[in-house]
């Protein structure tokens, strides 16, 4: 099995290379510190990619989408310190198959790589609990989590207004609009204006 490591912490990267070095079933064919470096040397016969989220340049989450476009059959396993729900769901939506914290022991990471290659989906126990808790929480109307000002901005998006038009209508700056939009994305767990409109109209 061929795997790639995308990790900017050299100590962690070298540690994993050393751990897998004598593994008869896993071959680390690529070890790089960024998404950009990965695309300089990637190969099409990769089975699993272990990637961090906090990378220099292109983030791991953005990188997953790019990777899946050229390697749709390659599985991506996130290996990170981030525990917040926003990043977990963003990674999964981007195409990640699994999500492990860096506190995961090497033997458990190996198990996860094998399961991922076989079509499974693996998460650290604490991450799995966060995901379950999210879906078990009572569902609320999407707009209920937004402030009155944020609701006004959402209405502007639904009406098809540009950021500039919304800013003029609400007598605020375009930068303030952008700041509010980021908060709206975070609260609604979306990543685009289209997703905001769809979520509100389908409520």
N, C-alpha and C positions, 0 to 999 in steps of 0.2 A: 504494500500500500504506500502510495506517495503522498506526503503531506507538506504543507508550507507553513512557515511561522512568520507572522507580521507583528513584530514587537519592537518598540523603540528602546526598551530597557535592555542594554547589552548583557547585563548580568543574568537576567531572566532568560533571555534568548540563548545564551551560552549554556545555561543550566539545563534547559530543555533539550538542546542539541546533544549534550553529554548524556542525558537520561535515555534518549531514544537511539543513541549511537549503536548500541549492540542489540537492539531489538530486532528479532528475526522477521517481524511482520510489518514494521513501520520504518519507512525510509524518509528522512527529512531532506527533500530535494531542493528546497528554497528556504532561505532564512534572511529576512530583510527587516529594515527598521521603519518602512513607510509604504503606503499604497503606491506612491509614485515609483519607488524602487521595485515593487512587486511587478508592475507592468513593464518594467525594463527587462525582466527575465522570466516571466511566467511561462508555464508549459501547460498543454491541454490535457495531460494525463494525471492531473492532481485529483486525489480522492477527497481530501479534507484540508481546509485552510483554518489554522488557529490564528485569530486576529484580535488585537487589542482595540479599544475604542479611542482612547486618548493618544492619537498618533500625531507626529509633526506633519504639517501640511493638511492633506485630505484626511478627515476623520475616519475611523473604522466603520462607522455606520454609513456614511456616504460612500465609502469604498466598497461595502458589500453590494450595493446596487450596481456599481460599475463592474464588479467582478462577476456578478450573476448574469450580466448582459453578454459577457464573452465566454463564461464558463458556467452555463446553466445547470449542468449536472454535478458540479463540484459543491460539496457541502461546506458551510462556513460555521465554525464554532467560535463564539465570542469568549475571550479569556481576559477578564478585566477586573478593575476594582469597583466599578460603578454599580450601585445597588438600587438606584432610583427607578421608579416605574416608567418614567418617560423614556429613559434610555433603553430599558428592557424592551418595551413595545416598539420603539423606533427601530431597534436592531432586528426584531422579529419581522416587522413589516418590510424592512429592507431586504430580507431574505435569509437571515441567520437561522440555522437549524437548532442550535443549542446555545446556552448561556451559562458560563462557569465563572466563578470568582477566582481571583489569583491565589486565594488561600487554599484552593483545592490541591490535595496531595498529588504527586506525580502519578501514582498508580491509578488514582481515580480519574485523572486527566486521560491516561491511556485508555481506560475503560470507556470513557466518553467518546474518544476518537474512534474506537472500534465500533461502538454502537451507532455513532453518527454515520460512519461509512456504510453500515448495514441498513441504513434508512430510519434509524431511531432519532429521537430528539431528547437531549439531556440538559437538565438545568441543575444548578446548585440547589440544595434543599431550601435555603432561605429565599432564593429567587422564585422557585416554584410556589412557595407559600404566598409571596407577594402577588404573583399572577392569579392564584386561586382567590385570594382575598379581594382582588380588584373585581373579578367576575361575580363574587358572592355578595358584594356590597349592594344595597338597595339602589335600583336605577332611578335616576332623577332626570328631569327634563334638561337637555343640554344647556339652555340659556340660564338655568337656575344657578349655575356655578359662576356666572359672569357678573361683573359690576354693571351698573346702569350705563356708564360710559362705554364699556366694552360691548354692551347690547346695541348701542347706537352705531358703533363701528360695524358690527355684524350685519345690521340692517343695511348699511351702506354697501357691504360686500354683496348681499342678496340682491340689492338694486343694481348691481353691476358697476358701481362707482369706482374710479381709480383712487389710489391713496391721496393724490392731490385734491381730487374732488371732495373726498371725505373730510380732509383737513380744512378745506374752505367752508364746507357746510357746518362743521362743528367748531370753527374758529380756533383751530389748534395747528401746530406745525406738522409737516409730513413726517419728521423724525418721531414726534409723539405718536402719530398714527402707527408707525412701524413698531414702536415699543409696545403699544397696546396689542397689536396683531400678534407679536411674539407671545405675549401672555395668554391670548386667546388660543393660540395653537397648543400651548402647554396645558391649559385647562381642559380643552376638548380632545386632547391626545390626537391631534392631526398635524399635517405638515404642509398643507397648501390651502389657498383660498377656496379652491374647488371643494376640498374636503369639508371646510367650514360650512359652505353653503349647503352641501349635500346633507350634512349632519343636522343642520337646523331645519331644512325642508322635510327631512324624513322623521322628525321627532314625533 
